[in-house]
């Protein structure tokens, strides 16, 4: 692993850890009304594309960090869907 891959890995790890506090807070409070589902879905889509791009160029830093980050963001999406309050139609 060269120095640029190490820098890429550090940046990717920072991205992974940037979304973990939201998962933790959501699990504790079960409040998701202020969270944007669209933003998390776009982020999940982007990370999935980066994940497959990493396979295409055989870059382990891109594969690992975006794969793990996509799992964390998918957890956020799942929690939003689970805990959001949908108004009951009368």
C-alpha angles and dihedrals in degrees: 000000000000126000093266092054089050090053089047090051092050091050091048092050089052089053091051092050093045092070099039095081089058091053090049094048092047092050090051100043102025086213117133104153092107094049122097112231090190092056093050092046091051090048091049090050093049093048091048090053091048089049093056091042088056089057090048093055094033094238112155094193092058093043096050101040097043093042093053092041091051089054091052092048090046087054089054091050091049092050092049091052092045099048105031115112112234113201113246112238116226 
